[in-house]
Amino acid sequence: MAGGLWQSWRALFTAVPAGSPLAPAAAPLPDGPMESVPYVVFDLETTGLRPSISDDVVQIGAVRLEGGVETGNFDTLVNPGRPIPPVSTRYHGVTDAMVARAPGAAEAIATFRDFAAGAVLVAHNAAFDLTALAGAAERRGAPRLPNPAMCSMTLARWLDPREPDVSLDGLCGRAGLVIEHRHHALGDARATAVLWMSLLARAAARGSLNLPDLAFRSSMTERIVENARHF
């Protein structure tokens, strides 16, 4: 991760409560029953895999869960202000023509921030998505989100430490979940949302009944910070 962005991002983690990586004023994780917490499960598509250096967001998809039930969704293309490499388009299908009239990162993420108000953010391999949001703030003037955040991949690794495949495809396949519109931000967010509630139920069965306890037991923040070094 580029030195300046990494130092800035790491400082955010150390300045806020565990599980609140996005902004110095981030809210702490709520301590009520996990199934009743409002979640916004989201996914980003980008121009590439190094958002800490130069890659930018091209699509945001998210679903809001209230009581474990989807109550709304968010889906927008984002103009990255640069050409999208063909290798990335082959992965997610987003072309330069598709984003030509889309909002830029600052506008799109501001709208997403409003959609996610009051919720805990969840992403699969959240280190990547949080790094992309941090990069958008650093390079594109996008707002930082004040939400606490958690990672479904980190939770899966804690629940099944000997399982080598904790990819979204692997986890959903073993759980019998069908991912519709794979590598489309909203499709992946919907699959992650169903997976997240399933993982929470398993964590509760192990005696973890609130998010602060779960974040502590799974070393959530530390794992996200460590994984972010790869992006």
C-alpha positions in Angstrom: 0.0 0.0 0.0 1.3 3.4 -0.9 3.0 4.9 2.2 0.9 8.0 2.6 -2.4 6.3 2.2 -1.4 3.3 4.3 -0.3 5.5 7.2 -3.5 7.5 6.9 -5.7 4.4 6.8 -3.8 2.7 9.6 -4.2 5.8 11.8 -8.0 5.6 11.3 -8.0 2.1 12.7 -5.9 2.9 15.7 -7.9 6.1 16.5 -11.3 4.5 16.7 -13.0 1.6 18.5 -12.3 -1.9 17.2 -14.4 -2.5 14.1 -14.7 1.2 13.1 -12.1 1.6 10.4 -13.4 4.3 8.2 -13.2 7.6 10.0 -12.0 9.1 13.3 -15.6 9.8 14.3 -16.8 6.4 13.5 -19.5 5.0 15.7 -18.7 2.0 17.9 -20.2 -1.4 17.1 -23.7 -1.7 18.6 -23.9 -4.2 21.5 -27.5 -5.4 21.0 -28.6 -8.8 19.6 -26.6 -9.4 16.4 -29.6 -10.4 14.3 -31.5 -7.1 15.1 -28.6 -4.8 14.1 -29.1 -2.9 10.8 -26.5 -3.9 8.3 -25.5 -2.5 4.9 -23.8 -5.3 3.0 -21.9 -3.9 0.0 -19.6 -4.7 -2.8 -17.4 -2.5 -5.1 -16.1 -3.1 -8.6 -13.0 -1.2 -9.5 -10.5 -0.5 -12.3 -8.1 -3.0 -10.8 -6.8 -4.6 -7.6 -4.5 -1.9 -6.2 -6.9 0.8 -4.9 -4.3 2.0 -2.4 -2.1 3.1 -5.3 -4.3 4.1 -8.2 -7.3 2.0 -8.9 -10.7 3.6 -8.6 -14.3 2.5 -8.0 -16.6 1.9 -11.0 -19.6 0.4 -9.3 -21.2 0.2 -5.9 -23.9 -2.3 -4.9 -25.4 -2.7 -1.5 -28.4 -4.1 0.4 -29.8 -2.9 3.7 -30.8 -5.5 6.2 -33.2 -4.8 9.1 -33.9 -7.7 11.3 -32.0 -9.9 8.8 -34.5 -9.0 6.0 -33.6 -6.9 3.0 -35.4 -3.6 3.2 -33.7 -1.7 0.4 -30.9 -1.8 -2.1 -28.4 0.6 -3.7 -26.8 0.2 -7.1 -24.8 2.8 -9.1 -22.1 3.0 -11.7 -19.3 5.4 -10.9 -17.2 7.3 -13.3 -13.6 6.7 -12.3 -12.2 9.6 -14.2 -9.9 7.3 -16.1 -10.1 4.5 -18.7 -11.2 1.1 -17.3 -8.5 -1.5 -18.3 -9.9 -4.2 -20.6 -8.8 -6.9 -18.2 -11.0 -5.4 -15.5 -14.0 -5.0 -17.9 -13.7 -8.8 -18.7 -14.0 -9.4 -15.0 -17.0 -7.2 -14.1 -18.4 -6.1 -17.4 -18.3 -2.4 -16.7 -17.1 -0.4 -19.8 -16.0 3.2 -20.3 -19.2 3.8 -22.2 -21.3 2.6 -19.3 -19.7 5.0 -16.8 -19.4 8.0 -19.2 -22.4 9.8 -17.6 -22.3 8.2 -14.2 -21.5 10.3 -11.1 -18.0 10.6 -9.9 -16.7 9.0 -6.8 -17.4 12.0 -4.5 -21.0 12.2 -5.5 -21.7 8.4 -5.7 -20.1 7.7 -2.3 -21.9 10.6 -0.7 -25.2 9.1 -1.8 -24.0 5.7 -0.6 -23.2 7.2 2.8 -26.8 8.5 3.1 -28.1 5.0 2.2 -25.8 3.4 4.8 -26.6 5.8 7.6 -26.9 4.2 11.0 -25.9 0.7 9.8 -22.9 -1.5 10.3 -21.1 -2.0 7.0 -20.3 -5.5 5.9 -18.2 -6.7 2.9 -16.6 -9.9 1.8 -12.8 -9.4 2.1 -13.7 -5.9 3.5 -10.0 -4.9 3.5 -10.2 -4.4 -0.3 -13.5 -2.5 -0.3 -12.5 -0.3 2.6 -9.1 0.4 1.0 -11.0 1.4 -2.2 -13.2 3.8 -0.2 -10.2 5.3 1.5 -8.5 5.7 -1.9 -11.6 7.5 -3.2 -11.4 9.9 -0.2 -7.7 10.5 -0.7 -7.7 11.0 -4.5 -11.3 11.9 -5.5 -12.5 14.0 -2.6 -15.1 11.4 -1.6 -16.5 11.6 2.0 -15.3 9.1 4.6 -18.1 6.9 6.0 -18.6 7.1 9.7 -20.0 3.5 10.0 -18.3 0.7 11.8 -17.4 -2.2 9.5 -17.0 -5.9 9.6 -15.8 -8.6 7.2 -17.6 -11.8 6.3 -14.4 -13.5 5.1 -12.7 -12.8 8.4 -15.7 -14.2 10.3 -15.7 -17.3 8.1 -12.0 -17.9 8.7 -12.6 -17.6 12.5 -15.5 -20.1 12.3 -13.6 -22.6 10.1 -9.9 -22.0 10.6 -8.9 -25.2 8.7 -11.0 -24.4 5.6 -8.7 -23.3 2.8 -11.4 -21.7 0.6 -13.1 -18.8 2.1 -13.9 -17.1 -1.2 -17.5 -15.9 -1.8 -17.9 -18.7 -4.4 -16.5 -21.3 -2.0 -18.6 -20.3 1.0 -21.8 -19.9 -0.9 -21.3 -23.2 -2.7 -20.8 -25.1 0.5 -23.9 -23.3 2.0 -26.0 -24.1 -1.0 -26.4 -20.4 -1.9 -26.7 -19.3 -5.5 -25.0 -16.1 -6.5 -27.0 -14.4 -9.2 -25.1 -11.9 -11.3 -21.6 -12.8 -10.0 -19.1 -10.0 -10.2 -21.9 -7.4 -10.5 -21.7 -5.3 -7.3 -25.4 -5.7 -6.3 -25.5 -9.4 -7.1 -22.4 -10.0 -5.0 -23.7 -7.8 -2.2 -27.0 -9.8 -2.1 -25.1 -13.1 -1.8 -22.9 -11.7 0.9 -25.9 -10.5 2.8 -27.4 -14.0 2.9 -24.0 -15.5 3.8 -23.5 -12.9 6.6 -26.7 -13.8 8.4 -25.8 -17.5 8.2 -22.4 -16.8 9.6 -23.8 -14.7 12.4 -26.2 -17.6 13.4 -23.2 -19.9 13.6 -21.2 -17.3 15.7 -24.2 -17.0 18.0 -24.3 -20.8 18.5 -20.7 -20.5 19.7 -21.8 -18.1 22.4 -21.0 -14.8 20.7 -24.1 -12.7 21.1 -23.1 -9.2 20.2 -20.8 -7.5 17.6 -18.2 -6.1 20.0 -17.6 -9.5 21.4 -17.5 -11.1 18.0 -15.1 -8.5 16.7 -12.8 -9.2 19.7 -13.0 -13.0 19.4 -12.3 -13.0 15.6 -9.6 -10.2 15.8 -11.7 -8.5 13.1 -10.0 -5.1 13.0 -6.5 -6.6 13.1 -7.3 -9.0 10.3 -8.7 -6.3 8.1 -5.7 -4.1 8.6 -3.3 -6.9 7.9 -5.2 -7.9 4.7 -5.3 -4.3 3.5 -1.5 -4.4 3.0 -2.1 -6.6 -0.1 -4.2 -3.9 -1.9 
